[in-house]
Amino acid sequence: MTESDPPSNPDPQPAESRSDPVEVQHFGPPPTQPTSSTWRATPAWPSQPPASSRGESHGLGFVPVLTIALVTAIVSGSLSAAAVANLLQRPSASSLPTGSNVSDVHIDESSAVITAVNKVMPAVVTITSRSSGGVLGGANGVGSGLIFDSGGWILTNKHVVQGADQIEVTLNDTRVFPATIYGIDTLTDLAIIKVDATNLPAAPIGSSDKLEVGQLAIAIGNPLGTFENTVTTGVVSGLGRQIQAGDTAQTSSEQLNNLIQTDAAINPGNSGGPLVNSAGQVIGINTAVNQEAQGIGFAIPIDVARPIMSLALAGKPIARPWIGVYYQVVTAQLASEQHLAADYGVLIEPASNGAAGIFPDSPAAKAGLKEGDQIVAVDGEKVDETHDLGTLVLPHLPGDQIVLHVLRGGSSLDLKVTLGTLPKNP
């Protein structure tokens, strides 16, 4: 992460690593692709507290196909991956647009940055978190956040606020409010916090479903906790990226999937701030940066955040859907080696520790899925290395029903699965 972590928690550090070929579908994240060699990331936090009252920072790191460090102040946290859904209702203004009703906007990009920034900047906030305890007696952290509803609802990174005893939000107009954590995502590096205020400026929410490599990307945030409202520009450099998040001691790590890669500069303190398109719509939440290379940053697609934003506005607990399987992504090589009927999809297999490929009493078990089944489509959408099982399931909420197209023993069948709620420790 970047800006700060409580001293009691080792600062995460990037380093790319390859996941076990068979991976639990906590939510549906697939195994990582082959990664490059591991290298140590530079800490993504300043060595001294910012000149303002934003406090000292420590950081989480990432381990992708490159080395990465989480960007922002943090108080501890862990990470994972995700995707889109549900229309968000605003109590006061219009509803947040879904991917289907976000209009295509064609803009002269020579003026697009200024126009886009003017639309989003008023909704970007600075988040200061304070944590007591720890070896050094506590720590402060600074990150960014995004107002997504005028009633005081703010989206940020989990590592910015998790473990904090006190949270303060500074608005773009310099007003300061205490904040409470509404919910921490069980799957991704996202969290929702709430301030007691109304008629706040809310950012236009776009869709990350139709992003294209090469399109304009604008990052907005508060680097180092001192340079509020900083704007950097670049392009969408890649889609569907996978990185590993681990602490500096390399004692633990968690995977983040389906990320947007951008060369727009993302610096410590930017974590939790928005990644914006040329139309002035939020397409992602800035999360990580490679500290040992220039121009490699990562953001969580906004469609991944949409379901939990919808749940928060409805007053419901944040929850993620769950199938309950271990699986391996099918490649052409795997299909050839195991004589599979298709060279795409995912193959349900036992875990490397010997655990069964189907969780007992899970949605998958109740639907009749078996080890050896090859899932090739979700609701008619092809499952492949680009559109993994988790990405296709994430737009849904617990209780939704999906149809899995399965290849089994030379035949094909459609199985209806009623999604469960992702356990904290599946």
Secondary structure, DSSP 8 states (H G I E B T S, - for coil): --SB--TTS--B--------SSEE-SSS---------------SS-SS--SSTT------EE-SSS-EEE-SB-SS-----------B--SSS--B--TTT-------HHHHHHHHHHHHGGGEEEEEEEEE-STTSEEEEEEEEEEEETTTEEEE-HHHHTT-SEEEEE-TTS-EEEEEEEEE-SSSS-EEEEES--S-----B--STT--TTSEEEEEE-GGGTSTTEEEEEEEEEEEEEEEEEBTT-S-EEEEEEEEEE-S---TT-TT-EEE-TTS-EEEEEEEE-TTSTT-EEEEEHHHHHHHHHHHHTT-----EE--BEEEE--HHHHHHHT-S-SSSEEE---TTS--SB-TTSHHHHHT--TT-EEEEETTEE--SSS-HHHHHTTS-TT-EEEEEEEETTEEEEEEEE-EE--S--
